[in-house]
Amino acid sequence: MQHANLFAASEIALLLLPSLAACGYWLLYAAQDQPSWPRTLLKTTATAGLVLAGAILAGPGLALILVGLAFGAAGDFALSRRGEPAFLAGMAAFALGHLAYAVAMAQRAAGLGGFAIGAGQITAFCGLFALLASTELWLSPHTSRLRWPVRGYVLVIGLMAAVTIALPPHGGRPVVWSGAALFVLSDLLLAIEIFIARPPRLKRALRLALWPAYWLGQTAILFGAMLYWLDMQG
């Protein structure tokens, strides 16, 4: 019991820095669209701090999950800057992060006997496919010369979500599911904010909504994975 309490206390302490950075970013900068180095620092620290926490608490068993988080931190850095090259760099970093998550989860599923495909998973696959396909109607026409990079990104995040849906039963799976769903939601809100929304008040509301969805999604993926990989940590 004492060890469990110490572990819980260490988790809280290690989460304090990224949590404060995430809250600070949301309060001070999330609604803005003006780049600044303090804004970049807070945004990047909020995710990079999760990498540090995961590296200390989880160890080498979650290496690919931590790689995915690190790519997320790089993506946060890039997207906090202005210009098309920064946007493309950020999108590429997040795509690589999704691939790292997908590979990590596929490997873990294989170690647990393979993917689980039941009625619930099939229903979720259908919903995911409908969402991805619908982007050709409401998103793709607004992306101009970024159409193919955006299409590629949609496929990659779809792959990550599909692999997550098919994870076999094990401790932490609902948390991983929640994290992946929040990540998809945050990207959906970001796409609407960047490519479709025009009224400033709507864009501001979208920015305020997408940051908590994104950061909580990343956090849930990390700690859900720590539970999902738990019997490998010994």
Backbone torsions as a table, in degrees:
resi	resn	phi	psi	omega
1	MET	NA	-40.5	179.2
2	GLN	-62.5	-41.8	179.0
3	HIS	-64.3	-39.1	179.2
4	ALA	-63.4	-41.5	179.0
5	ASN	-65.0	-40.5	178.3
6	LEU	-64.2	-39.7	179.1
7	PHE	-64.1	-42.8	178.9
8	ALA	-63.1	-41.5	179.5
9	ALA	-64.6	-39.8	179.5
10	SER	-67.3	-36.9	176.7
11	GLU	-60.4	-46.2	-179.0
12	ILE	-62.0	-44.0	-178.7
13	ALA	-64.0	-42.6	-178.5
14	LEU	-70.8	-26.0	177.8
15	LEU	-82.6	-12.8	-174.5
16	LEU	-62.0	-47.4	-178.0
17	LEU	-62.0	-54.6	179.6
18	PRO	-64.1	-31.6	178.8
19	SER	-66.8	-44.4	177.6
20	LEU	-63.5	-40.7	178.3
21	ALA	-64.0	-41.8	179.8
22	ALA	-64.0	-44.4	178.3
23	CYS	-65.8	-42.1	178.7
24	GLY	-62.2	-42.0	178.5
25	TYR	-63.0	-44.0	-177.6
26	TRP	-64.2	-42.5	-177.8
27	LEU	-70.9	-38.3	-171.1
28	LEU	-97.2	-33.0	-166.9
29	TYR	-131.5	-17.5	-171.0
30	ALA	-59.9	-35.5	-177.2
31	ALA	-79.1	-10.8	-175.2
32	GLN	-92.1	163.1	174.7
33	ASP	-126.4	24.6	-179.4
34	GLN	-106.1	116.6	-179.2
35	PRO	-69.3	143.5	173.1
36	SER	-156.0	157.1	-178.5
37	TRP	-69.4	-36.8	173.3
38	PRO	-60.4	-39.8	177.0
39	ARG	-61.4	-46.0	179.0
40	THR	-61.7	-42.8	-178.2
41	LEU	-62.6	-47.1	-179.3
42	LEU	-63.9	-45.0	-177.1
43	LYS	-63.4	-44.1	-178.4
44	THR	-69.8	-39.6	179.7
45	THR	-62.5	-34.5	-178.6
46	ALA	-59.6	-34.6	178.8
47	THR	-94.9	-40.2	178.9
48	ALA	-60.9	-33.2	177.2
49	GLY	-63.7	-31.8	175.4
50	LEU	-66.8	-36.5	177.2
51	VAL	-61.0	-45.7	179.4
52	LEU	-62.2	-45.6	179.7
53	ALA	-61.2	-43.9	-179.8
54	GLY	-65.6	-39.1	-179.8
55	ALA	-63.6	-36.4	-178.6
56	ILE	-79.4	-41.9	-173.9
57	LEU	-83.9	-33.9	-171.5
58	ALA	-99.0	-30.4	-179.2
59	GLY	78.6	-165.5	-172.0
60	PRO	-72.0	-15.5	-177.8
61	GLY	-61.4	-25.8	-178.1
62	LEU	-107.0	32.0	-173.8
63	ALA	-55.8	-45.6	-177.0
64	LEU	-69.9	-33.6	174.8
65	ILE	-62.9	-42.1	178.7
66	LEU	-67.5	-35.1	174.4
67	VAL	-61.6	-43.3	177.6
68	GLY	-60.4	-42.6	177.1
69	LEU	-63.9	-39.5	179.5
70	ALA	-63.8	-40.3	174.8
71	PHE	-63.5	-34.5	175.9
72	GLY	-62.8	-41.6	177.2
73	ALA	-62.9	-40.8	177.0
74	ALA	-64.1	-39.0	176.9
75	GLY	-64.9	-39.3	176.7
76	ASP	-61.7	-42.4	177.5
77	PHE	-58.7	-49.1	-176.2
78	ALA	-65.2	-44.3	-176.9
79	LEU	-72.2	-14.0	176.1
80	SER	-80.0	-9.8	177.9
81	ARG	-98.5	173.7	-174.3
82	ARG	-109.5	150.1	174.2
83	GLY	112.4	155.6	-178.6
84	GLU	-63.6	-41.7	178.0
85	PRO	-59.0	-40.3	178.6
86	ALA	-65.9	-39.9	178.6
87	PHE	-62.8	-45.4	179.5
88	LEU	-64.6	-39.9	177.4
89	ALA	-62.8	-42.2	178.4
90	GLY	-64.4	-42.9	179.2
91	MET	-63.8	-40.0	177.9
92	ALA	-63.8	-41.6	179.8
93	ALA	-63.1	-44.2	179.1
94	PHE	-66.6	-37.0	177.2
95	ALA	-61.3	-43.3	177.2
96	LEU	-63.9	-36.8	176.3
97	GLY	-62.6	-43.1	177.5
98	HIS	-62.6	-40.2	177.9
99	LEU	-63.3	-41.2	177.7
100	ALA	-61.9	-43.6	177.0
101	TYR	-60.4	-45.8	-177.1
102	ALA	-61.7	-44.8	179.7
103	VAL	-64.7	-43.9	179.8
104	ALA	-59.6	-45.3	-177.6
105	MET	-70.6	-36.1	177.0
106	ALA	-64.2	-41.3	178.0
107	GLN	-64.2	-42.3	179.7
108	ARG	-66.2	-40.2	177.7
109	ALA	-60.6	-41.6	178.3
110	ALA	-61.0	-38.6	178.8
111	GLY	-69.3	-18.5	179.0
112	LEU	-101.7	11.5	176.6
113	GLY	104.1	3.4	176.5
114	GLY	108.4	171.1	-178.2
115	PHE	-65.8	153.5	176.2
116	ALA	-106.7	116.5	-179.7
117	ILE	-121.2	104.1	177.4
118	GLY	-126.9	-169.1	-178.2
119	ALA	-61.3	-39.8	179.3
120	GLY	-64.3	-42.2	179.0
121	GLN	-65.7	-41.5	-179.8
122	ILE	-62.9	-41.4	177.0
123	THR	-61.8	-43.3	178.8
124	ALA	-65.3	-39.3	176.9
125	PHE	-59.8	-43.0	-179.7
126	CYS	-62.7	-43.0	177.8
127	GLY	-64.1	-41.5	178.6
128	LEU	-64.2	-44.9	179.6
129	PHE	-61.5	-41.6	179.1
130	ALA	-61.5	-42.0	179.0
131	LEU	-63.9	-47.1	-178.9
132	LEU	-63.2	-44.3	-179.0
133	ALA	-65.7	-34.0	-177.9
134	SER	-65.3	-21.6	179.8
135	THR	-63.7	-22.5	176.0
136	GLU	-67.4	-22.4	-178.8
137	LEU	-93.1	-44.7	-171.9
138	TRP	-104.2	-18.3	-176.8
139	LEU	-109.9	-53.2	-172.8
140	SER	-53.5	-41.4	-179.5
141	PRO	-62.5	-16.0	-176.7
142	HIS	-102.1	2.3	-172.6
143	THR	-96.6	-4.9	174.3
144	SER	52.7	-129.0	-175.9
145	ARG	-74.3	-7.0	175.1
146	LEU	-90.3	9.2	-173.5
147	ARG	-56.5	-49.3	-175.9
148	TRP	-71.8	-40.8	172.6
149	PRO	-58.8	-40.1	179.2
150	VAL	-66.8	-42.3	177.2
151	ARG	-59.0	-43.9	178.7
152	GLY	-61.1	-41.3	179.8
153	TYR	-65.1	-40.5	178.4
154	VAL	-58.6	-42.2	178.9
155	LEU	-64.4	-40.3	-177.1
156	VAL	-68.6	-45.2	179.3
157	ILE	-68.2	-30.4	174.3
158	GLY	-63.7	-39.7	177.1
159	LEU	-62.3	-46.4	179.0
160	MET	-59.3	-45.1	-179.2
161	ALA	-64.5	-40.1	-179.5
162	ALA	-64.4	-43.2	178.0
163	VAL	-62.2	-40.4	-179.9
164	THR	-64.2	-42.6	179.0
165	ILE	-57.4	-38.3	-173.5
166	ALA	-86.9	6.3	178.6
167	LEU	-59.4	136.9	178.0
168	PRO	-72.1	159.7	-178.7
169	PRO	-58.5	133.1	177.3
170	HIS	-174.1	158.6	-179.0
171	GLY	-57.3	134.3	179.2
172	GLY	93.8	-10.3	-177.3
173	ARG	-58.6	-44.0	178.5
174	PRO	-60.4	-32.4	179.1
175	VAL	-69.8	-42.0	176.6
176	VAL	-63.1	-43.4	176.7
177	TRP	-56.5	-47.2	-179.0
178	SER	-61.3	-42.0	179.4
179	GLY	-62.1	-45.1	179.3
180	ALA	-64.0	-40.8	179.5
181	ALA	-63.9	-41.5	177.9
182	LEU	-65.4	-37.0	178.4
183	PHE	-64.1	-46.2	178.0
184	VAL	-60.6	-43.2	178.4
185	LEU	-59.8	-44.0	-178.4
186	SER	-63.6	-38.9	178.2
187	ASP	-69.2	-34.3	175.5
188	LEU	-62.3	-47.0	178.7
189	LEU	-64.0	-38.6	179.3
190	LEU	-64.7	-42.1	179.1
191	ALA	-61.8	-42.0	178.8
192	ILE	-64.9	-42.8	-178.4
193	GLU	-64.1	-42.1	-175.1
194	ILE	-78.2	-45.1	-167.5
195	PHE	-103.5	-20.1	-170.3
196	ILE	-121.3	-48.8	-174.7
197	ALA	-63.7	139.5	178.8
198	ARG	-119.1	-45.3	-179.6
199	PRO	-60.3	131.2	-178.8
200	PRO	-55.7	-38.2	-178.8
201	ARG	-66.3	-36.9	177.8
202	LEU	-67.7	-43.1	178.6
203	LYS	-61.5	-40.2	179.2
204	ARG	-64.2	-44.2	179.8
205	ALA	-62.7	-39.1	178.8
206	LEU	-65.3	-41.3	178.8
207	ARG	-63.0	-40.7	-179.4
208	LEU	-67.9	-30.8	-179.3
209	ALA	-81.5	-36.7	-171.7
210	LEU	-74.2	-31.4	-177.3
211	TRP	-63.9	-49.4	177.2
212	PRO	-61.6	-38.2	178.3
213	ALA	-61.1	-44.1	-178.9
214	TYR	-66.0	-52.3	-173.7
215	TRP	-68.1	-40.7	176.6
216	LEU	-66.1	-32.6	175.7
217	GLY	-63.7	-46.8	177.6
218	GLN	-61.3	-42.7	-179.9
219	THR	-63.7	-42.4	179.4
220	ALA	-66.2	-37.9	177.0
221	ILE	-61.8	-44.7	-179.3
222	LEU	-62.6	-54.3	-174.7
223	PHE	-76.0	-28.9	171.7
224	GLY	-64.3	-40.9	178.2
225	ALA	-65.5	-37.6	177.5
226	MET	-59.4	-37.6	176.1
227	LEU	-74.1	-39.4	-176.0
228	TYR	-69.6	-27.9	178.5
229	TRP	-98.6	9.5	-165.0
230	LEU	-56.3	-43.0	-176.0
231	ASP	-73.9	0.3	175.9
232	MET	-101.0	-4.4	-173.4
233	GLN	-84.8	-17.7	-172.7
234	GLY	-56.1	NA	NA
